[in-house]
Amino acid sequence: MTTAAAIPTNARSNTEEERLCWMALALTPQLGPRRILRAVERCGSAEKIFSLSLTELESLQIPAESAQFLFSGAARRAADSEIEGLAKTSGTFLTIGDDAYPERLREIFDPPVVLWIRGNPALLAKPSIAVVGTRHPSPYGSGMAEMLSRDLAMKGNLIILSGMARGVDTAAHKGAIAAKRPTVAVWGTGIDVIYPKENKSLAEQIIAGGGTIVSEYPLGTFPAPQNFPKRNRILSGMSVGVLVVEASEYSGTRVTARCALEQNRDVFAVPGNVTNKNAWGPNTLIKQGAKLTATWEDVWEDLPTPVRVELTSPEDSESNSATSASLFAEDSLPPNETRVMSVLRHDEALQLDEIMEKLEPELSSSEIFTALFELELAGRVRQLPGKNYVKTF
């Protein structure tokens, strides 16, 4: 069970001096969120910590190196430099003492005391769903992550939250972008260090689409392996629930799911083919009580009533009542394309010769070629190396 971080009234005054002091504390070596919050709670504000003597600082159970960093003024200088650097990168920051700090995140056991931000900070307080999974998804996994994210953003009005890693994370952000809705990426690096590098264009699309990039790490922080499991508590902490698409037995996604359970967040999971190692994670979560998810309504129906009320406006109600995309439903297609789609699968590629063999009595080779070409143009089918084809969603 988690409890909201105890922030004294003085520490939530939102003065620039108080914000600077929170930043200075966050940049102090060996001071984690819990240690900082305990010290501020005892002193009454972040600012008061900087008026203490070295002995008084150490009496707060602050390590000697950290106390010296604070007492010498090095922490304040580091904060001034960091804020100056943020201004140059068009970034900003929120402290846990700010009213705009996301309330759901404040509730977790060890909320970050400072969030570095590019884009729209207001998105962080809106109801969101974290979509997570393996960096090496099957075509089925990528398609489901993109489809569900698109529908949850467009029809459910939820903010899609993910880590912008390769694989499922990337597909989730793309789904929100396809819905022309903002999305939030939580990084395990500084907000000026794009990782992975091939997602530079995606990062630009997120910002251009009114989305947000957020991190608890200072500018220039490189992608150290230990940063990402720690980052996952923010993904689950800011969200109303976590949706797991594909994840192997030892995937980092398990960390996010565990954090979600510890933070009393709902966990949703997309069932997978039991012969696929990446189905282990979601299938096991479903056995343990996670909500089996095939369409956006499966998530929507389980949201707390206050969240659904917050998300629903009159125009949203009208659009939400419309028929939604389903994993197994097909839009109206020409007969030949419908027949080709009926033999293709989401979770397994079919080679062209196999497709032709299955359809040989009904369609000629030229009709099959034409149908595949049209389906690929429409984004319904993806061609893999070796003339292998899969459904995209």
Residue pairs with C-beta under 8 A, 6 or more apart in sequence:
1 264
2 107
2 108
2 109
2 262
2 263
2 264
3 107
3 109
4 106
4 107
5 37
5 96
5 106
5 107
5 111
6 37
6 41
7 37
7 40
7 41
7 96
7 97
7 106
8 40
8 41
8 44
8 45
10 18
10 44
10 45
10 47
10 48
11 18
11 22
11 40
11 44
11 45
11 46
11 97
12 97
12 98
12 99
13 45
13 97
14 97
14 98
14 99
15 47
17 47
18 45
18 46
18 47
18 95
18 97
19 93
19 95
19 97
19 98
20 76
20 79
20 80
20 83
21 45
21 46
21 47
21 49
21 50
21 76
21 79
22 46
22 95
22 96
22 97
22 113
22 114
23 79
23 82
23 83
23 93
23 95
23 114
24 46
24 50
24 70
24 75
24 76
24 78
24 79
25 31
25 36
25 39
25 40
25 46
25 49
25 70
25 75
25 113
26 36
26 112
26 113
26 114
26 218
27 75
27 78
27 79
27 82
27 218
28 66
28 69
28 70
28 75
28 78
29 65
29 66
29 69
30 63
30 65
30 66
31 62
31 63
31 66
32 110
33 110
33 111
33 112
33 113
34 109
34 110
35 61
35 62
36 113
37 96
37 111
37 113
38 60
38 61
39 49
39 60
39 61
39 62
40 46
40 49
42 60
43 49
43 52
43 60
46 95
46 97
49 57
49 60
49 70
50 70
50 75
50 76
52 60
52 71
53 71
54 67
54 68
54 71
57 66
57 67
57 70
57 71
58 64
58 67
62 70
69 75
82 218
82 219
83 93
85 219
86 92
86 93
86 116
86 219
89 118
89 191
89 192
89 219
90 118
91 116
91 117
91 118
91 191
91 192
91 219
92 117
92 118
92 121
93 114
93 115
93 116
93 117
94 100
94 101
94 114
94 115
94 117
94 121
94 124
95 101
95 113
95 114
95 115
96 106
96 111
96 112
96 113
96 114
100 121
100 122
100 124
100 125
101 115
101 124
102 124
102 125
102 238
103 125
104 125
104 237
104 238
104 239
104 240
105 111
105 112
105 124
105 234
105 237
105 238
107 237
107 263
108 233
108 237
108 263
109 262
109 263
110 233
111 237
112 216
112 234
114 216
115 124
115 214
115 215
115 216
116 190
116 191
116 214
116 215
116 216
116 217
116 218
116 219
117 124
117 191
117 212
117 213
117 214
118 191
118 207
118 212
118 213
118 214
119 206
119 207
119 210
119 211
119 212
119 213
120 182
120 210
120 211
120 212
121 212
123 159
123 182
123 184
123 210
123 211
123 212
124 184
124 212
124 214
124 238
126 159
127 158
127 159
127 240
127 303
127 307
127 310
127 311
128 158
128 159
128 160
128 161
128 184
128 238
128 239
128 240
129 152
129 156
129 158
129 159
129 160
129 161
129 239
129 240
129 241
129 242
129 243
129 268
129 299
130 161
130 162
130 235
130 236
130 238
130 239
130 241
130 242
130 243
130 256
130 260
131 145
131 148
131 149
131 152
131 160
131 161
131 162
131 168
131 169
131 172
131 175
131 243
131 245
132 162
132 163
132 168
132 169
132 172
132 232
132 235
132 242
132 243
132 244
132 245
132 247
132 253
132 256
132 257
133 141
133 145
133 167
133 168
133 169
133 244
133 245
133 246
133 247
133 251
133 253
133 278
133 281
134 141
134 167
134 168
134 245
134 246
134 247
134 248
134 251
134 253
134 278
134 281
135 165
135 166
135 167
135 168
135 169
136 166
136 167
136 278
137 145
137 167
137 168
137 171
137 245
137 246
137 278
138 246
138 272
138 273
138 276
138 278
138 347
139 346
139 347
139 349
139 382
139 384
139 390
139 391
139 392
140 246
140 272
140 273
140 345
140 346
140 347
140 348
140 390
140 391
141 167
141 168
141 171
141 245
141 246
141 270
141 272
141 278
142 167
142 168
142 171
142 392
143 171
143 346
143 390
143 391
143 392
143 393
144 245
144 270
144 327
144 346
144 393
145 168
145 171
145 172
145 175
145 245
146 171
146 172
146 174
146 175
146 178
146 392
146 393
147 175
147 325
147 327
147 393
148 175
148 243
148 245
148 270
148 293
148 295
148 296
148 299
149 160
149 162
149 171
149 172
149 173
149 174
149 175
149 176
149 179
149 183
150 175
150 176
150 178
150 179
150 325
151 175
151 179
151 295
151 296
151 324
151 325
152 158
152 160
152 243
152 296
152 299
152 300
153 159
153 160
153 175
153 176
153 179
153 181
153 183
154 179
154 180
154 181
154 319
155 296
155 300
155 319
155 320
155 322
155 324
156 296
156 299
156 300
156 311
156 320
157 311
157 312
157 313
157 316
158 240
158 299
158 311
159 176
159 181
159 182
159 183
159 184
160 172
160 173
160 175
160 176
160 181
160 183
160 184
161 183
161 184
161 186
161 235
161 238
161 239
162 168
162 169
162 172
162 173
162 183
162 184
162 185
162 186
162 235
163 169
163 185
163 186
163 187
163 188
163 228
163 231
163 232
163 235
164 170
164 173
164 185
164 186
164 187
164 199
164 202
164 203
164 206
164 213
165 196
165 228
166 196
166 198
166 199
168 245
168 246
169 185
170 199
170 202
171 245
172 183
172 245
173 183
173 185
173 202
173 205
173 206
174 202
176 182
176 183
176 209
176 211
177 183
177 205
177 206
177 209
180 209
181 209
182 206
182 209
182 210
182 211
182 212
183 206
183 209
183 211
184 211
184 212
184 213
184 214
184 238
185 203
185 206
185 211
185 212
185 213
185 214
186 214
186 215
186 231
186 234
186 235
186 238
187 193
187 195
187 213
187 214
187 215
187 217
187 231
188 195
188 215
188 217
188 223
188 224
188 227
188 228
188 230
188 231
189 195
189 215
189 217
189 221
189 222
189 223
189 227
190 215
190 217
190 218
190 219
190 220
190 221
190 222
191 213
191 214
191 215
191 219
192 219
192 220
193 220
193 221
193 222
193 223
194 200
194 203
195 223
203 213
206 212
206 213
207 213
214 234
215 221
215 231
216 230
216 231
216 234
217 227
221 227
228 252
229 252
229 255
232 252
232 255
232 256
232 259
233 259
233 263
235 242
235 256
235 259
236 242
236 256
236 257
236 259
236 260
236 263
236 265
237 259
237 263
237 265
239 260
239 265
240 265
240 266
240 303
240 304
240 307
241 260
241 265
241 266
241 267
241 268
241 299
241 302
241 303
242 256
242 257
242 260
242 265
242 266
242 267
242 268
243 268
243 269
243 270
243 293
243 299
244 253
244 256
244 257
244 267
244 268
244 269
244 270
244 281
244 282
244 285
244 290
245 269
245 270
245 282
246 270
246 272
246 276
246 278
246 279
246 281
246 282
247 253
247 254
247 257
247 278
247 280
247 281
247 282
248 277
248 278
248 280
248 281
249 277
249 280
249 281
249 284
251 278
251 281
253 281
254 281
257 267
257 281
257 285
257 290
259 265
260 266
260 267
261 267
266 291
266 302
266 303
267 285
267 289
267 290
267 291
268 290
268 291
268 293
268 298
268 299
268 302
269 281
269 282
269 283
269 285
269 286
269 290
269 291
269 292
269 293
270 282
270 293
270 294
271 279
271 282
271 283
271 286
271 292
271 294
272 278
272 279
272 282
272 283
272 347
273 279
273 347
273 348
274 283
276 347
282 290
286 292
291 298
291 299
291 302
292 298
293 299
294 326
294 327
294 328
295 324
295 325
295 326
295 327
296 324
296 325
297 324
300 308
300 320
303 311
312 320
325 393
327 346
327 393
330 338
330 341
333 341
333 380
334 371
334 374
336 363
336 367
336 368
336 370
336 371
337 371
337 374
337 375
337 380
339 359
339 362
339 363
339 371
340 355
340 359
340 363
340 368
340 371
340 372
340 375
340 381
341 375
341 380
341 381
341 391
343 350
343 355
343 358
343 359
344 350
344 355
344 381
344 389
344 390
344 391
345 390
345 391
346 390
346 391
346 393
347 390
348 390
349 384
349 388
349 389
349 390
350 358
350 388
350 389
350 390
351 386
351 387
351 388
351 389
352 372
352 387
352 388
352 389
355 368
355 372
355 389
356 365
356 368
359 368
363 371
372 381
372 383
372 389
375 381
376 382
376 383
379 392
380 391
380 392
380 393
381 389
381 390
381 391
381 392
382 389
382 390
382 391
382 392
383 389
384 390
